[in-house]
Amino acid sequence: MNFELYVSLRYLLAKRRQTFISLITIISIVGVAVGVTALIVVLAVMNGFQENIRSRILGITSHIVINSYNGSIPNYGKLIEEIEKQSGVVAATPFTYMQVMISSGGGVSGALLRGVDPATVNRVIVLQDNMISGNFSDLKPQKPTPDNLSPQPGIILGSELARNLNTRVGEFLTVISPSGRLTPMGQTPRSKLFQVAGVVKSGMYEYDNTLAFIGLSAAQQFAGVGDVATGIEVRVSDIYDAGKIAENLRARLGNPFYVRDWMQMNQNLFFALKLEKVMMFIILTLIVLVAAFNIVSSLIMLVMEKGRDIAILKAMGATTKSIRRIFVYEGLMIGVSGTLLGIAGGFGLCAILKRYKIIELPRDVYNFSELPVKLEALDVTVIALAAILITLIATIYPSRQAAKLAPAEALRYE
């Protein structure tokens, strides 16, 4: 151990003549620890919320969506075969969508009607897993029975949409499309009777309030467009490679197709979450800054108390750089001690929140009752480095003042 580190340890651990300096040092360590703990816990909770939102978005929407500038895709079966040859693609399914109005005995609401292929849709989006009532199999075309020679096609509603319509599984409702047939009297809206086959809840209000699903063939018949699809939904093996795979598909398919991945389709939401995370990091770093001011005060008072010792060390041959290092080391030891305590406290508090579910959230708002917590190594590393850097900066002024102390001036009245 070099003598600068040895002296700084002695100064840090030795009993002070003025207890107030020791108290400020303890407050500095506690302040850094509290700031680091708060940063770790808050960012872990925000990571948990972000992952939860991402999983819910990808539970009801696909990783990649392929559309055509022509408006529709006629030979979508061959296109799906071509897409599934791309490395990283797990499955693909066709879909259609249209703006409609849905009317039931309990209300009227606008909706986005999506036609999905019951045979392949659950390989791409987890529609079945998000259903809270009814059966997904009822979406498939039903065979006529003696009691009902022409059964109505099924429809699956978002949970908020079903609540607005005041309808339940098994009831009937009317779907009206404004793009109807042209007649001498004008445009006649299309309408068709559907039976509610189930209710799906993704946890995202925008989706649950507007989405309704019917079978692909029923959607094609209702729209009167023939065997065409509006687009293709694609599932990939790694969601974080979706951008690269989308770029490869864009080059492979060419015109008239355009390809978007889930990050592009939800970039406003995830940018807002990222910005909120950065702002919380900046705001909570102020706690560490307050502790850094305490470190400055503690070191300045220590320089004043140890003026004679500094003069003796200089008289014995200690250089200006060595004196500066002594107080830099002491400030760093305060910062590192507080940072390590803060990391331990952050990990401990996150473990408690995960295990004991102390904080409960309203399930009807968030669709989950426990506080989501997800620790990321990069966040912890950035927090630790930021805390140590702030404490290092806090040592610059006191260490320079100690290094400038003249031995003759310090020992004049001794």
Order of alpha helices (4+ residues) and beta strands (2+ residues): alpha-alpha-beta-alpha-beta-beta-beta-beta-alpha-beta-beta-alpha-beta-alpha-beta-alpha-beta-alpha-alpha-alpha-alpha-alpha-alpha-alpha-alpha
